Amino acid sequence: MDVWDAVTNGRYQPQVVANNVAQDKPKADSSDDDKKKFQYDLKARNILISSLGVNEYRSVSHCKTAKDPD
């Protein structure tokens, strides 16, 4: 279920709020929960990439998100 959440919600990026501005959390400050969520992203990506053929992989490997136009 958590891996599927990673697919539907997109890449997980932990953030902190300072002075009412959200910023990316430094890796050194990552909690165990942040690391778990990041691992779910990696598993989801691995599953999706493993299911692609060579031609499909070449056409999507440069995309940052699933919504990138090709």
JODA-V811834 format. One record per backbone hydrogen bond with DSSP energy under -1.0 kcal/mol. CO is the residue of the C=O (numbers start at 1). NH is the residue of the N-H. If there is no record, write none. Layout:
co->[CO/CO]
nh->[NH/NH]
This chain:
co->[1/2/3/4/5/6/14/16/18/21/23/26/27/31/32/33/34/35/36/37/38/39/40/41/42/43/44/45/46/49/53/54/55/56/57/60/65]
nh->[5/6/7/8/9/10/25/23/21/18/16/29/30/35/36/37/38/39/40/41/42/43/44/45/46/47/48/49/50/52/57/58/59/60/61/63/68]
